[in-house]
Amino acid sequence: FLGWRLMRFVGNPALLVDEPLNELMLERPRVRVRGRAERESQLTVNGRELRIDEIGNFDEEIELLAGLNTLEFLVQDRFGKENSVTRYVLVK
């Protein structure tokens, strides 16, 4: 138990992006972003803040531009530690 707590303290904050899948192709310029992060963290996608609910889930729809979009998810915990995930989405 102590080792697990220590790893959570010194490790990067958790971030899991369920949607969108990487290298997704869409017909419309909106995409659902959904996943989990530590609830006391700050989460952004391309600088836009996403709301994390009381159990650590996030689920929002965001606007995209035509062409290739790079979505950079960045989570930062209260100690300033960061973790990131990048997804590429093509809008036809």
TIZAVO-668270 format. One record per residue: residue in one letter; x, y negated, z negated of N, C-alpha, C in turn; residue number from 0; chain. Coordinates in Angstrom, 2 decimals. Atoms other than C-alpha are relative to their C-alpha. Layout:
BEGIN
residuo n_east n_north n_up ca_east ca_north ca_up c_east c_north c_up num cadena
A X Y Z X Y Z X Y Z NUM A
...
// end
This chain:
BEGIN
residuo n_east n_north n_up ca_east ca_north ca_up c_east c_north c_up num cadena
F 0.83 1.20 0.00 0.00 0.00 0.00 0.87 -1.26 0.00 0 A
L -0.88 1.17 0.08 2.78 -2.44 -0.90 0.69 -0.25 1.35 1 A
G -0.63 0.15 -1.32 4.54 -1.77 2.42 -0.94 -0.58 1.02 2 A
W 1.01 0.51 -0.93 1.34 -2.43 4.35 -0.23 -1.49 -0.25 3 A
R 0.20 1.42 0.32 0.77 -5.74 2.50 1.21 -0.83 0.41 4 A
L -1.22 0.72 -0.38 4.40 -6.76 3.09 0.06 -0.18 1.51 5 A
M 0.00 0.11 -1.47 4.10 -6.03 6.84 -1.01 -1.05 0.47 6 A
R 0.99 1.02 -0.36 0.95 -8.16 7.02 0.52 -1.40 -0.31 7 A
F -0.52 1.31 0.40 2.77 -10.99 5.25 1.11 -0.47 0.93 8 A
V -1.15 0.41 -0.81 5.94 -10.97 7.37 -0.22 0.20 1.49 9 A
G 0.24 -0.28 -1.42 4.48 -9.72 10.67 -0.80 -1.10 0.68 10 A
N 0.80 0.94 -0.78 2.77 -11.65 13.44 -1.48 0.27 -0.22 11 A
P 1.43 -0.21 0.18 -0.99 -12.19 13.17 -0.57 0.91 1.08 12 A
A 0.63 -0.94 -0.93 -3.20 -9.57 14.80 -0.80 -0.75 1.05 13 A
L 0.79 0.54 -1.10 -4.75 -10.35 18.19 -0.28 1.14 0.97 14 A
L 0.41 -1.02 -0.95 -6.72 -7.91 20.33 -1.03 -0.62 0.94 15 A
V 0.91 0.56 -1.01 -8.36 -9.10 23.57 -0.64 1.18 0.74 16 A
D 0.75 -1.07 -0.66 -11.06 -6.66 24.74 -0.45 -0.41 1.40 17 A
E 0.43 0.55 -1.29 -12.35 -8.87 27.57 0.60 -1.37 0.16 18 A
P 0.05 -0.72 -1.26 -11.38 -9.90 30.14 1.16 1.00 0.10 19 A
L -1.10 -0.91 -0.32 -9.33 -7.01 31.41 1.02 -0.75 0.83 20 A
N -1.05 0.66 -0.78 -6.02 -7.98 32.96 -0.21 0.27 1.49 21 A
E 0.11 -0.05 -1.46 -6.02 -8.65 36.72 -1.43 0.27 0.46 22 A
L 1.41 -0.10 -0.31 -9.80 -8.95 36.84 -0.34 -0.90 1.18 23 A
M 0.49 0.82 -1.11 -11.53 -10.22 40.03 -1.47 -0.28 -0.23 24 A
L 1.38 0.42 0.24 -14.77 -12.20 39.70 -0.55 -0.74 1.20 25 A
E 0.69 0.77 -1.03 -17.33 -13.70 42.08 -0.42 -1.36 -0.53 26 A
R 0.47 1.25 0.59 -18.47 -16.41 39.66 1.08 -0.59 -0.90 27 A
P -1.09 0.66 0.74 -16.32 -18.96 37.80 -0.18 -0.03 -1.52 28 A
R 0.14 -0.10 1.46 -17.27 -17.87 34.25 0.45 1.39 -0.42 29 A
V -0.47 -1.29 0.49 -15.69 -15.13 32.19 -0.27 0.07 -1.51 30 A
R 0.21 -0.25 1.43 -16.51 -13.63 28.81 1.35 0.34 -0.62 31 A
V -1.20 -0.33 0.76 -13.62 -13.63 26.32 -0.47 0.57 -1.33 32 A
R 0.48 -0.71 1.18 -14.08 -11.15 23.50 1.13 0.80 -0.59 33 A
G -1.02 -0.80 0.66 -11.87 -9.50 20.92 0.01 -0.24 -1.50 34 A
R -0.14 0.14 1.44 -10.54 -9.64 17.36 1.32 -0.68 -0.34 35 A
A -1.19 0.68 0.52 -8.08 -11.76 15.41 -0.19 -0.11 -1.51 36 A
E 0.13 0.20 1.44 -7.32 -12.41 11.76 -0.90 -1.19 -0.26 37 A
R 1.02 1.03 0.17 -10.20 -14.47 10.42 0.51 -1.33 -0.53 38 A
E -0.53 1.27 0.50 -8.08 -17.11 8.66 0.94 -0.66 1.00 39 A
S -0.90 0.52 -1.03 -6.20 -17.80 11.90 -0.68 -1.03 0.88 40 A
Q 0.50 0.91 -1.02 -6.55 -20.44 14.58 0.27 0.67 1.34 41 A
L -0.11 -0.67 -1.29 -7.20 -19.01 18.04 -0.34 -0.97 1.12 42 A
T 0.27 0.82 -1.18 -6.96 -20.84 21.35 0.20 0.83 1.26 43 A
V -0.26 -0.53 -1.33 -7.18 -19.89 25.01 0.25 -1.21 0.88 44 A
N -0.45 1.14 -0.80 -5.28 -22.33 27.24 -0.25 -1.32 -0.74 45 A
G 0.13 1.21 0.80 -5.42 -24.86 24.40 -1.40 -0.28 -0.53 46 A
R 1.39 0.17 0.46 -9.21 -24.57 23.88 -0.24 0.92 -1.19 47 A
E 0.21 -0.80 1.21 -10.12 -23.41 20.39 -1.22 0.91 0.14 48 A
L 1.09 -0.98 0.03 -12.24 -20.27 20.05 -0.39 0.23 -1.45 49 A
R 0.49 -0.26 1.35 -14.40 -19.57 17.01 0.17 1.47 -0.37 50 A
I -0.14 -1.35 0.55 -13.51 -16.52 14.92 -1.05 0.14 -1.10 51 A
D 1.05 -0.15 1.01 -16.44 -15.18 12.88 0.56 0.55 -1.32 52 A
E -0.42 -0.39 1.34 -16.34 -14.02 9.26 0.65 1.37 -0.09 53 A
I -0.67 -1.31 0.03 -15.16 -10.51 10.17 1.14 0.10 1.00 54 A
G -1.17 0.03 -0.88 -12.54 -11.57 12.73 -0.28 0.16 1.48 55 A
N 0.35 -0.14 -1.41 -14.43 -11.25 16.02 -0.13 -1.36 0.68 56 A
F 0.29 1.17 -0.83 -14.57 -13.80 18.82 -0.69 0.47 1.26 57 A
D 0.78 -0.37 -1.18 -16.96 -13.78 21.77 -0.58 -1.29 0.59 58 A
E 0.46 1.23 -0.65 -17.45 -16.76 24.13 0.12 0.16 1.50 59 A
E -0.13 0.07 -1.45 -17.88 -17.53 27.81 0.72 -1.29 0.34 60 A
I -0.73 1.20 -0.39 -15.47 -19.95 29.45 -0.04 -0.17 1.52 61 A
E -0.02 0.36 -1.42 -15.33 -21.73 32.81 1.40 0.22 0.58 62 A
L -1.26 -0.19 -0.72 -12.63 -20.88 35.36 -0.03 -0.80 1.29 63 A
L -0.11 0.65 -1.29 -11.39 -22.46 38.55 0.09 1.07 1.09 64 A
A -0.17 -0.92 -1.12 -11.43 -20.83 41.99 1.48 0.33 0.14 65 A
G -1.39 -0.43 -0.14 -8.27 -18.84 42.63 0.48 0.76 -1.22 66 A
L -0.60 -0.76 1.09 -5.88 -17.25 40.14 0.04 -0.85 -1.28 67 A
N 0.02 0.66 1.31 -6.41 -18.22 36.48 0.86 0.80 -0.96 68 A
T -0.79 -0.61 1.06 -3.92 -17.50 33.72 -0.63 -0.38 -1.32 69 A
L 0.60 0.24 1.31 -5.57 -17.13 30.32 1.01 0.37 -1.06 70 A
E -0.97 -0.24 1.06 -3.12 -17.51 27.46 -0.68 -0.14 -1.35 71 A
F 0.59 -0.04 1.33 -4.59 -16.48 24.12 1.14 -0.16 -1.00 72 A
L -1.02 0.24 1.02 -2.59 -17.81 21.17 -0.68 -0.05 -1.36 73 A
V 0.51 0.00 1.37 -3.32 -17.01 17.53 1.13 -0.43 -0.92 74 A
Q -0.99 0.48 0.96 -1.54 -18.78 14.69 -0.60 0.15 -1.39 75 A
D 0.50 -0.17 1.36 -1.87 -17.82 11.03 0.34 -1.22 -0.85 76 A
R -0.19 1.16 0.88 -1.77 -20.17 8.06 1.45 -0.26 -0.36 77 A
F -1.43 0.17 0.26 2.01 -19.65 7.74 0.76 -0.47 1.23 78 A
G -0.62 0.48 -1.22 2.65 -20.81 11.30 0.51 1.09 0.92 79 A
K -0.43 -1.11 -0.86 3.39 -17.34 12.72 -0.99 0.16 1.13 80 A
E 0.82 -0.07 -1.20 2.08 -16.76 16.23 0.07 1.35 0.68 81 A
N 0.06 -1.17 -0.86 1.06 -13.97 18.55 -0.78 -0.42 1.23 82 A
S 0.70 0.40 -1.23 -0.09 -14.24 22.16 -0.27 1.19 0.91 83 A
V 0.37 -0.98 -1.02 -1.76 -12.23 24.91 -0.35 -0.80 1.25 84 A
T 0.28 0.68 -1.27 -1.94 -13.24 28.59 -0.82 0.91 0.90 85 A
R 0.83 -0.71 -0.96 -4.61 -12.18 31.07 -0.05 -0.83 1.28 86 A
Y 0.10 0.65 -1.30 -4.83 -12.97 34.80 -1.36 0.35 0.60 87 A
V 1.34 -0.19 -0.55 -8.28 -13.46 36.36 -0.08 -0.75 1.34 88 A
L 0.15 0.60 -1.32 -8.94 -14.12 40.06 -1.47 -0.27 0.27 89 A
V 1.37 0.37 -0.37 -12.10 -16.00 41.02 -0.02 -0.22 1.51 90 A
K 0.10 0.09 -1.48 -13.06 -15.55 44.71 -0.74 -1.24 0.41 91 A
// end
